[in-house]
Amino acid sequence: MRIRHVVTAGSLAITLPLASVSAQDTAPEPPKWSFSLGVDPTHFDLGTPDWGVEARMVANLTRSWQSTNSRLGRHISMMLGTDTPRETNLSPDPQCYCSIRNTMRYAALTAGASYDLFSAWRFTPYVTGGTGVYYTSSRREPTDGVLTTAELGYYQNGFVQKDFSVGLNGGLGLKVRLGKRELFIEQMLHSFDIGELNRGVYPLNIGIRF
């Protein structure tokens, strides 16, 4: 029942703004492209005890539509992301150096709406939300390429796990108009699965709209 409520609320949050935008589309501006890069602050550590650094990074390409003098906008976005490879010794036994290299990649195709809160000179804060399809791929493999008997227990689910899911996203941002261009910074939250809202990526994006 809880999942059903989340799906219903997410659908209404997207459908109602889009319907309002369509009704006000008397003087639409040409669609715009935007590109941004982001890092997840919750997964960023340059001083990890194991080999490598912890960093979760994303790139976003977005197509957006917004009518003149309207606070509501629509967008379709593609996100690609990856975690930097890391090596971890999972065994507490000093006699077993079970070192594993972990890598993770993910992608998403999302659609949603945004709402400009107010405008002050060239600055406009906004909120955004939507839903989409998410793909994740996680890989773990022995660091030295050799799998010993002691390490078999760490690979019960295989070397590679892939998953498609339907998720939600939302965020808060600030855009700055510079001529015909816009610079923006936004904190986004992407939940890869509506059944597991704590599984996802939370990038701080910086980009340009042109």
Secondary structure as the mmCIF struct_conf table of DSSP 4:
data_model
#
loop_
_struct_conf.conf_type_id
_struct_conf.id
_struct_conf.beg_label_comp_id
_struct_conf.beg_label_asym_id
_struct_conf.beg_label_seq_id
_struct_conf.end_label_comp_id
_struct_conf.end_label_asym_id
_struct_conf.end_label_seq_id
HELX_RH_AL_P HELX_RH_AL_P1 ARG A 2 ALA A 23
TURN_TY1_P TURN_TY1_P1 GLN A 24 THR A 26
BEND BEND1 ALA A 27 ALA A 27
STRN STRN1 PRO A 28 PRO A 28
HELX_LH_PP_P HELX_LH_PP_P1 GLU A 29 PRO A 31
STRN STRN2 LYS A 32 ASP A 45
BEND BEND2 LEU A 46 LEU A 46
BEND BEND3 PRO A 49 GLY A 52
STRN STRN3 GLU A 54 GLN A 66
STRN STRN4 SER A 67 SER A 67
TURN_TY1_P TURN_TY1_P2 THR A 68 ASN A 69
BEND BEND4 ARG A 71 ARG A 71
STRN STRN5 LEU A 72 ASN A 89
BEND BEND5 PRO A 92 PRO A 92
TURN_TY1_P TURN_TY1_P3 PRO A 94 GLN A 95
STRN STRN6 SER A 99 ASP A 116
STRN STRN7 ALA A 120 ALA A 120
TURN_TY1_P TURN_TY1_P4 TRP A 121 ARG A 122
STRN STRN8 PHE A 123 PRO A 142
TURN_TY1_P TURN_TY1_P5 THR A 143 ASP A 144
BEND BEND6 GLY A 145 GLY A 145
HELX_RH_3T_P HELX_RH_3T_P1 THR A 149 TYR A 155
TURN_TY1_P TURN_TY1_P6 GLN A 156 ASN A 157
BEND BEND7 PHE A 159 PHE A 159
STRN STRN9 VAL A 160 LEU A 178
TURN_TY1_P TURN_TY1_P7 GLY A 179 LYS A 180
STRN STRN10 ARG A 181 ASP A 193
TURN_TY1_P TURN_TY1_P8 ILE A 194 GLY A 195
STRN STRN11 GLU A 196 VAL A 201
STRN STRN12 LEU A 204 ARG A 209
#
